[in-house]
Amino acid sequence: MTKPTLDAIDKLLIRELQIDGRKPYTQLAKVAGLSEAAIRQRVQRLIDGQVMQVVAVTDPLSLGLRRAAMIGIRVEGDLRTAARKLAEYEEVVYVVLTAGTVDILAEVVVEDDEALLELLNDRIRTIPGVVGTETSMYLSIEKQTYQWGAK
């Protein structure tokens, strides 16, 4: 699928929706100087083109998930196979392949230390090809944003 080319209006819509993903099309239309129908089509094109998605972001603590960690994983063999398996786990919220001292970074959010131990010991470390892990538990999140902007 070819990503659409972004013009100034598309970038404006992305910025506005990052501030408030529930902003009505009528308000977006006023800001952009276009009709509501034109805004609806543009937003849908951005979503269909996988340029953006509009989702609810929750606070893990309010859901009873009290432990978050970043796990560095060293893999022998095909990184993508291990990464795909990691991505299947509900507790894993972020998976990236890296070029550095670890091969994969996986961010996890779990209920407590016991749940983290179970995830690490019983599931992640048993994935074929995983040869080691290094876990950094979060003590405090000082900044968390999903507003990369559309430059």
Summary of the structure (lengths in Angstrom):
residues: 151
radius of gyration: 19.5
end to end distance: 21.1
largest distance: 55.8
contacts: 369
relative contact order: 0.16
helix: 40%
strand: 20%
